[in-house]
């Protein structure tokens, strides 16, 4: 009897697995349907932060967050340029995503428990790790955070940075005067004009403002160290699992491509590889795209048109910013970037 029950259970399990495999073939969800219908991805980005998202004088956007918008467009629409960028302040960003004004939020947004659970949002894998940092004018004489007591600090409202500073200064028994401005341009301008002593934001954003916005970069000091954990990731509305899966696997495709040595320069020749991982990634074998509601070459187009993660990083953080990758390196090089198996 026991053997019979075990056999029946095994058959039922096998049947369930067969059903799961069939239903895993994705049908277009509401977001992908809308994206295909309009022919572009609407992406919420920062108003202006070097390395992440900034528009040039012709209105062309550049940055790591921008490149992930482009990667999603390449995967879903076949063309990385089919993106409409919506610059959003720190207070505006979540309502814009919740209301459907944007399809995705790729805007230096820290993944936190509250944001992930209470705002009706989901977040993909971290695309960049950073932490709260400070830039000061050398004229105030501060070279450490402990010497910043009483300083006026420029900070974005509604940001994790704002909360981090309050906690940090409280823990040290120090006071400061917050200068809270929503506009990125006005916030940086307030610091550069002397309205505040300190500019606070994700540390990775500071070198660009020092390099490009200061009349004399040497007059400004970026305080060593980071003072919080800020894993930045792409946010989407909860309730559309297919779109969430696309965001996740677009990100993992860039990590895996770098790890497996596939770049925008060699991706065509790599179509002939015998490496099973690379063949699956590029659609040369299997059809992983079908499970996401995409075609076979979704990841090939990401790499061909945008690049692997290393290429994305270098194009935005290379000279003159020359920001060392540190923990944003691949896990095989001592970093935290770890692509999930693509099988």
C-alpha positions as a Python dict, from the first residue, in 0.01 Angstrom:
ca = {
    (1, 'X'): (0, 0, 0),
    (2, 'X'): (278, 237, 93),
    (3, 'X'): (454, 166, -237),
    (4, 'X'): (129, 235, -427),
    (5, 'X'): (79, 569, -250),
    (6, 'X'): (439, 666, -319),
    (7, 'X'): (396, 583, -687),
    (8, 'X'): (74, 784, -710),
    (9, 'X'): (244, 1078, -539),
    (10, 'X'): (533, 1059, -783),
    (11, 'X'): (293, 1059, -1080),
    (12, 'X'): (104, 1355, -935),
    (13, 'X'): (431, 1544, -879),
    (14, 'X'): (542, 1473, -1235),
    (15, 'X'): (205, 1594, -1364),
    (16, 'X'): (234, 1911, -1160),
    (17, 'X'): (580, 1970, -1296),
    (18, 'X'): (450, 1927, -1650),
    (19, 'X'): (174, 2179, -1586),
    (20, 'X'): (422, 2425, -1431),
    (21, 'X'): (649, 2399, -1733),
    (22, 'X'): (362, 2471, -1967),
    (23, 'X'): (225, 2766, -1773),
    (24, 'X'): (576, 2913, -1743),
    (25, 'X'): (551, 3017, -2109),
    (26, 'X'): (472, 3384, -2052),
    (27, 'X'): (184, 3569, -2208),
    (28, 'X'): (206, 3944, -2240),
    (29, 'X'): (118, 4118, -1916),
    (30, 'X'): (-26, 4470, -1895),
    (31, 'X'): (308, 4652, -1893),
    (32, 'X'): (465, 4469, -2187),
    (33, 'X'): (139, 4507, -2382),
    (34, 'X'): (145, 4882, -2320),
    (35, 'X'): (513, 4909, -2412),
    (36, 'X'): (461, 4722, -2739),
    (37, 'X'): (150, 4923, -2826),
    (38, 'X'): (321, 5261, -2784),
    (39, 'X'): (656, 5144, -2923),
    (40, 'X'): (870, 5279, -2641),
    (41, 'X'): (964, 5218, -2279),
    (42, 'X'): (886, 5508, -2047),
    (43, 'X'): (1166, 5523, -1793),
    (44, 'X'): (1187, 5740, -1482),
    (45, 'X'): (1541, 5870, -1429),
    (46, 'X'): (1726, 6121, -1214),
    (47, 'X'): (1701, 6489, -1303),
    (48, 'X'): (2076, 6506, -1340),
    (49, 'X'): (2344, 6298, -1170),
    (50, 'X'): (2675, 6228, -1341),
    (51, 'X'): (2743, 5862, -1398),
    (52, 'X'): (2378, 5766, -1350),
    (53, 'X'): (2158, 5991, -1564),
    (54, 'X'): (2229, 6325, -1724),
    (55, 'X'): (2113, 6491, -2045),
    (56, 'X'): (2356, 6675, -2272),
    (57, 'X'): (2288, 7004, -2451),
    (58, 'X'): (2106, 6815, -2729),
    (59, 'X'): (1883, 6635, -2479),
    (60, 'X'): (2054, 6296, -2521),
    (61, 'X'): (2060, 6102, -2196),
    (62, 'X'): (2366, 5915, -2066),
    (63, 'X'): (2442, 5716, -1753),
    (64, 'X'): (2432, 5373, -1593),
    (65, 'X'): (2063, 5402, -1504),
    (66, 'X'): (1995, 5523, -1858),
    (67, 'X'): (2176, 5221, -2002),
    (68, 'X'): (1950, 4984, -1810),
    (69, 'X'): (1648, 5164, -1958),
    (70, 'X'): (1808, 5108, -2299),
    (71, 'X'): (1875, 4742, -2217),
    (72, 'X'): (1507, 4683, -2140),
    (73, 'X'): (1407, 4854, -2466),
    (74, 'X'): (1654, 4639, -2661),
    (75, 'X'): (1514, 4323, -2504),
    (76, 'X'): (1145, 4408, -2544),
    (77, 'X'): (1128, 4627, -2855),
    (78, 'X'): (1447, 4533, -3040),
    (79, 'X'): (1590, 4885, -3029),
    (80, 'X'): (1774, 5037, -2731),
    (81, 'X'): (1685, 5388, -2846),
    (82, 'X'): (1309, 5338, -2808),
    (83, 'X'): (1300, 5497, -2463),
    (84, 'X'): (1122, 5805, -2335),
    (85, 'X'): (1303, 5948, -2033),
    (86, 'X'): (1106, 6120, -1758),
    (87, 'X'): (1332, 6313, -1515),
    (88, 'X'): (1191, 6279, -1163),
    (89, 'X'): (1275, 6432, -827),
    (90, 'X'): (1313, 6215, -518),
    (91, 'X'): (959, 6298, -399),
    (92, 'X'): (798, 6253, -742),
    (93, 'X'): (956, 5921, -835),
    (94, 'X'): (737, 5674, -644),
    (95, 'X'): (399, 5833, -729),
    (96, 'X'): (506, 5844, -1095),
    (97, 'X'): (570, 5468, -1092),
    (98, 'X'): (264, 5382, -883),
    (99, 'X'): (33, 5581, -1111),
    (100, 'X'): (167, 5428, -1432),
    (101, 'X'): (329, 5748, -1558),
    (102, 'X'): (648, 5544, -1606),
    (103, 'X'): (699, 5174, -1681),
    (104, 'X'): (1015, 5145, -1474),
    (105, 'X'): (1211, 5352, -1229),
    (106, 'X'): (1585, 5346, -1296),
    (107, 'X'): (1675, 5642, -1078),
    (108, 'X'): (1946, 5591, -813),
    (109, 'X'): (1679, 5436, -592),
    (110, 'X'): (1786, 5248, -280),
    (111, 'X'): (1612, 4917, -218),
    (112, 'X'): (1469, 4919, 136),
    (113, 'X'): (1221, 4697, 318),
    (114, 'X'): (958, 4972, 335),
    (115, 'X'): (984, 5061, -31),
    (116, 'X'): (975, 4697, -136),
    (117, 'X'): (679, 4602, 86),
    (118, 'X'): (459, 4904, 157),
    (119, 'X'): (463, 5108, -164),
    (120, 'X'): (321, 4849, -404),
    (121, 'X'): (658, 4813, -577),
    (122, 'X'): (907, 4541, -659),
    (123, 'X'): (1281, 4586, -716),
    (124, 'X'): (1517, 4401, -944),
    (125, 'X'): (1873, 4300, -850),
    (126, 'X'): (2101, 4586, -741),
    (127, 'X'): (2262, 4751, -1042),
    (128, 'X'): (2501, 4960, -830),
    (129, 'X'): (2620, 4959, -469),
    (130, 'X'): (2709, 5287, -302),
    (131, 'X'): (2651, 5476, 26),
    (132, 'X'): (2592, 5821, 165),
    (133, 'X'): (2884, 6054, 103),
    (134, 'X'): (2972, 6418, 163),
    (135, 'X'): (3153, 6686, -33),
    (136, 'X'): (3267, 7002, 147),
    (137, 'X'): (3435, 7325, 48),
    (138, 'X'): (3789, 7309, 179),
    (139, 'X'): (3747, 7658, 320),
    (140, 'X'): (3532, 7528, 609),
    (141, 'X'): (3826, 7322, 732),
    (142, 'X'): (3644, 6988, 771),
    (143, 'X'): (3818, 6671, 659),
    (144, 'X'): (3603, 6421, 851),
    (145, 'X'): (3235, 6390, 941),
    (146, 'X'): (3320, 6459, 1307),
    (147, 'X'): (3433, 6808, 1205),
    (148, 'X'): (3102, 6892, 1038),
    (149, 'X'): (2905, 6979, 1355),
    (150, 'X'): (2674, 7275, 1294),
    (151, 'X'): (2721, 7263, 916),
    (152, 'X'): (2448, 7349, 669),
    (153, 'X'): (2397, 7039, 452),
    (154, 'X'): (2229, 7037, 111),
    (155, 'X'): (2021, 6719, 64),
    (156, 'X'): (1731, 6588, -143),
    (157, 'X'): (1395, 6559, 40),
    (158, 'X'): (1242, 6214, 80),
    (159, 'X'): (1572, 6041, 11),
    (160, 'X'): (1745, 5774, 216),
    (161, 'X'): (2037, 6019, 235),
    (162, 'X'): (1822, 6264, 431),
    (163, 'X'): (1735, 5994, 686),
    (164, 'X'): (2093, 5864, 698),
    (165, 'X'): (2233, 6207, 783),
    (166, 'X'): (1981, 6259, 1062),
    (167, 'X'): (2068, 5921, 1215),
    (168, 'X'): (2443, 5969, 1171),
    (169, 'X'): (2455, 6312, 1334),
    (170, 'X'): (2224, 6203, 1616),
    (171, 'X'): (2451, 5906, 1693),
    (172, 'X'): (2744, 6146, 1721),
    (173, 'X'): (2555, 6399, 1934),
    (174, 'X'): (2599, 6661, 1662),
    (175, 'X'): (2357, 6909, 1509),
    (176, 'X'): (2333, 7032, 1151),
    (177, 'X'): (2108, 7254, 943),
    (178, 'X'): (1939, 7074, 653),
    (179, 'X'): (1893, 7267, 329),
    (180, 'X'): (1631, 7060, 149),
    (181, 'X'): (1578, 7120, -224),
    (182, 'X'): (1393, 6890, -465),
    (183, 'X'): (1554, 7009, -790),
    (184, 'X'): (1892, 6848, -857),
    (185, 'X'): (2022, 7151, -1044),
    (186, 'X'): (1910, 7391, -771),
    (187, 'X'): (2046, 7170, -493),
    (188, 'X'): (2393, 7152, -647),
    (189, 'X'): (2373, 7521, -729),
    (190, 'X'): (2291, 7603, -366),
    (191, 'X'): (2604, 7421, -254),
    (192, 'X'): (2827, 7576, -518),
    (193, 'X'): (2699, 7927, -434),
    (194, 'X'): (2778, 7884, -64),
    (195, 'X'): (2422, 7852, 62),
    (196, 'X'): (2527, 7531, 237),
    (197, 'X'): (2863, 7400, 356),
    (198, 'X'): (2817, 7038, 256),
    (199, 'X'): (2663, 6851, -38),
    (200, 'X'): (2529, 6509, 63),
    (201, 'X'): (2418, 6229, -171),
    (202, 'X'): (2524, 5883, -284),
    (203, 'X'): (2902, 5907, -280),
    (204, 'X'): (2931, 5786, -637),
    (205, 'X'): (2744, 6096, -755),
    (206, 'X'): (2986, 6343, -596),
    (207, 'X'): (3291, 6316, -828),
    (208, 'X'): (3086, 6431, -1127),
    (209, 'X'): (2960, 6741, -950),
    (210, 'X'): (3311, 6817, -828),
    (211, 'X'): (3457, 6767, -1176),
    (212, 'X'): (3193, 6940, -1387),
    (213, 'X'): (2996, 7183, -1168),
    (214, 'X'): (3265, 7340, -949),
    (215, 'X'): (3453, 7638, -1092),
    (216, 'X'): (3764, 7509, -917),
    (217, 'X'): (3736, 7135, -840),
    (218, 'X'): (4045, 7154, -617),
    (219, 'X'): (3852, 7380, -377),
    (220, 'X'): (3625, 7090, -282),
    (221, 'X'): (3694, 6775, -83),
    (222, 'X'): (3500, 6449, -94),
    (223, 'X'): (3511, 6317, 262),
    (224, 'X'): (3659, 5964, 266),
    (225, 'X'): (3426, 5675, 343),
    (226, 'X'): (3060, 5586, 295),
    (227, 'X'): (2808, 5621, 574),
    (228, 'X'): (2525, 5389, 480),
    (229, 'X'): (2438, 5091, 262),
    (230, 'X'): (2270, 5199, -62),
    (231, 'X'): (2195, 4911, -300),
    (232, 'X'): (2042, 5082, -603),
    (233, 'X'): (1799, 4892, -823),
    (234, 'X'): (1522, 4922, -1080),
    (235, 'X'): (1171, 4956, -943),
    (236, 'X'): (848, 4838, -1107),
    (237, 'X'): (486, 4820, -997),
    (238, 'X'): (388, 4506, -807),
    (239, 'X'): (129, 4280, -966),
    (240, 'X'): (286, 4233, -1309),
    (241, 'X'): (513, 3933, -1261),
    (242, 'X'): (612, 3913, -1626),
    (243, 'X'): (747, 4270, -1634),
    (244, 'X'): (924, 4212, -1302),
    (245, 'X'): (1085, 3897, -1446),
    (246, 'X'): (1200, 4088, -1755),
    (247, 'X'): (1364, 4357, -1540),
    (248, 'X'): (1538, 4091, -1327),
    (249, 'X'): (1672, 3887, -1614),
    (250, 'X'): (1779, 4183, -1824),
    (251, 'X'): (1998, 4281, -1528),
    (252, 'X'): (2134, 3928, -1477),
    (253, 'X'): (2207, 3902, -1850),
    (254, 'X'): (2449, 4197, -1827),
    (255, 'X'): (2628, 4042, -1528),
    (256, 'X'): (2654, 3699, -1688),
    (257, 'X'): (2770, 3838, -2021),
    (258, 'X'): (3065, 4006, -1853),
    (259, 'X'): (3148, 3694, -1650),
    (260, 'X'): (3136, 3474, -1959),
    (261, 'X'): (3344, 3713, -2170),
    (262, 'X'): (3065, 3823, -2405),
    (263, 'X'): (3083, 4189, -2508),
    (264, 'X'): (2935, 4423, -2768),
    (265, 'X'): (3256, 4378, -2966),
    (266, 'X'): (3261, 3998, -2983),
    (267, 'X'): (2894, 3900, -2942),
    (268, 'X'): (2852, 3805, -3308),
    (269, 'X'): (3148, 3569, -3305),
    (270, 'X'): (3032, 3425, -2973),
    (271, 'X'): (2715, 3300, -3142),
    (272, 'X'): (2934, 3014, -3269),
    (273, 'X'): (3072, 2922, -2926),
    (274, 'X'): (3046, 2574, -2781),
    (275, 'X'): (2998, 2710, -2428),
    (276, 'X'): (2645, 2601, -2328),
    (277, 'X'): (2600, 2900, -2096),
    (278, 'X'): (2679, 3149, -2371),
    (279, 'X'): (2468, 2960, -2627),
    (280, 'X'): (2164, 2979, -2399),
    (281, 'X'): (2231, 3346, -2321),
    (282, 'X'): (2247, 3445, -2688),
    (283, 'X'): (1962, 3224, -2804),
    (284, 'X'): (2188, 2999, -3008),
    (285, 'X'): (2037, 2705, -2818),
    (286, 'X'): (1716, 2675, -2616),
    (287, 'X'): (1459, 2955, -2609),
    (288, 'X'): (1476, 3127, -2271),
    (289, 'X'): (1310, 3433, -2414),
    (290, 'X'): (982, 3247, -2460),
    (291, 'X'): (953, 3208, -2084),
    (292, 'X'): (967, 3588, -2052),
    (293, 'X'): (736, 3662, -2344),
    (294, 'X'): (1034, 3769, -2557),
    (295, 'X'): (1214, 3623, -2857),
    (296, 'X'): (1532, 3417, -2863),
    (297, 'X'): (1770, 3707, -2919),
    (298, 'X'): (1653, 3940, -2640),
    (299, 'X'): (1984, 3909, -2451),
    (300, 'X'): (2192, 3918, -2770),
    (301, 'X'): (2043, 4260, -2848),
    (302, 'X'): (2115, 4392, -2498),
    (303, 'X'): (2481, 4303, -2532),
    (304, 'X'): (2510, 4413, -2897),
    (305, 'X'): (2337, 4749, -2849),
    (306, 'X'): (2421, 4839, -2487),
    (307, 'X'): (2700, 4609, -2367),
    (308, 'X'): (2774, 4382, -2072),
    (309, 'X'): (2785, 4522, -1720),
    (310, 'X'): (3158, 4596, -1737),
    (311, 'X'): (3111, 4794, -2057),
    (312, 'X'): (2818, 4984, -1906),
    (313, 'X'): (3023, 5066, -1598),
    (314, 'X'): (3331, 5177, -1791),
    (315, 'X'): (3136, 5397, -2033),
    (316, 'X'): (2987, 5590, -1741),
    (317, 'X'): (3253, 5576, -1469),
    (318, 'X'): (3571, 5570, -1674),
    (319, 'X'): (3786, 5882, -1727),
    (320, 'X'): (3757, 6160, -1629),
    (321, 'X'): (3557, 6036, -1328),
    (322, 'X'): (3772, 5720, -1299),
    (323, 'X'): (3559, 5571, -1022),
    (324, 'X'): (3707, 5238, -910),
    (325, 'X'): (3457, 4953, -933),
    (326, 'X'): (3519, 4821, -584),
    (327, 'X'): (3220, 4615, -471),
    (328, 'X'): (3054, 4683, -807),
    (329, 'X'): (3295, 4434, -957),
    (330, 'X'): (3190, 4081, -1048),
    (331, 'X'): (3182, 3828, -767),
    (332, 'X'): (3470, 3650, -942),
    (333, 'X'): (3678, 3967, -894),
    (334, 'X'): (3591, 4028, -529),
    (335, 'X'): (3273, 4229, -592),
    (336, 'X'): (2902, 4174, -534),
    (337, 'X'): (2774, 4151, -892),
    (338, 'X'): (2648, 3795, -931),
    (339, 'X'): (2447, 3682, -1230),
    (340, 'X'): (2189, 3412, -1158),
    (341, 'X'): (2197, 3092, -1367),
    (342, 'X'): (2028, 3128, -1705),
    (343, 'X'): (1887, 2782, -1776),
}
